[in-house]
Amino acid sequence: MGKRKSRAKPASKKRMDKLDTVFSCPFCNHGSSVECRIDMKNLIGEAICRICQENFSTTVTALTEPIDIYSEWIDECERVNTLEDDGEE
C-alpha cells in the first residue's frame, strides 16, 4: 500500500524590512535631521535638512525610495567636492 498524499503547505511570505526615511545631514552632520519626501504627482523627490535648511531635489520614478534620493544627494556632494579639489591644483 502507498502513502497518503499530504497537502502542500502554502509558502510563507517573506517580510521586507522598512527602509529609513530620515538620515544625517552631509553639511551639518546632525543625525536624523534630513527628511526625504517623494511627490509622485510631479515626479519630484526632495531631501531637506531641518537644522541647516539645506535641500536637494531630483526626478523620481515609480521605483524610487527615500534612500535613493539621499544617495543621489551624497553622490552629488562628492562629485562637486572632487571638481573643486581638481580646480584648486
C-alpha positions in Angstrom: 0.0 0.0 0.0 1.1 3.5 -0.8 1.4 6.6 1.4 -1.4 9.1 1.5 -0.6 12.3 -0.3 -0.2 15.2 2.1 -1.3 18.7 1.2 1.4 21.2 0.3 1.7 24.0 2.8 1.3 27.4 1.3 4.6 29.3 1.0 5.1 31.9 3.7 5.6 35.4 2.6 9.0 36.9 3.3 8.6 40.1 5.3 10.5 43.1 3.8 12.1 45.4 6.3 11.2 49.1 6.0 13.9 51.4 4.8 14.8 54.6 6.6 13.2 57.9 5.5 15.3 60.1 7.9 19.1 60.4 7.5 22.0 62.5 8.8 22.9 65.8 7.0 26.1 65.8 5.0 26.6 69.6 5.7 25.8 70.0 9.4 26.4 66.3 10.4 23.3 66.4 12.6 21.8 62.9 12.9 18.2 62.2 11.9 17.7 65.7 10.5 17.3 65.0 6.8 13.8 64.0 5.7 13.1 62.7 2.2 9.8 63.3 0.5 8.5 61.9 -2.8 5.9 63.7 -4.8 4.7 61.2 -7.3 2.2 63.6 -8.9 5.0 65.9 -10.0 7.7 63.2 -10.1 10.0 65.1 -7.7 12.0 63.8 -4.8 13.2 66.2 -2.2 15.7 65.8 0.8 15.6 68.6 3.3 17.6 69.2 6.5 15.5 70.5 9.3 18.6 72.1 11.1 20.6 73.9 8.4 17.8 74.1 5.8 19.9 72.6 3.0 17.9 70.8 0.4 18.3 68.6 -2.7 15.7 67.9 -5.4 15.8 65.2 -8.1 13.4 63.5 -10.5 11.9 60.2 -9.4 10.3 57.1 -10.9 7.7 54.7 -9.5 10.5 52.5 -8.1 12.3 55.4 -6.2 12.7 55.1 -2.4 13.8 57.8 0.0 17.2 56.1 0.4 17.7 56.6 -3.4 17.1 60.3 -3.1 19.6 60.6 -0.2 22.2 58.5 -2.0 21.9 60.8 -5.1 22.4 63.8 -2.8 25.6 62.3 -1.3 26.9 61.3 -4.7 26.3 64.9 -6.0 28.1 66.3 -2.9 31.1 64.0 -3.6 31.1 64.9 -7.3 31.1 68.7 -6.5 33.9 68.2 -3.9 36.1 66.3 -6.4 35.5 69.0 -9.0 36.6 71.7 -6.5 39.6 69.8 -5.5 40.7 69.4 -9.1 40.2 73.1 -9.8 42.4 74.2 -6.9 45.5 72.4 -8.1 
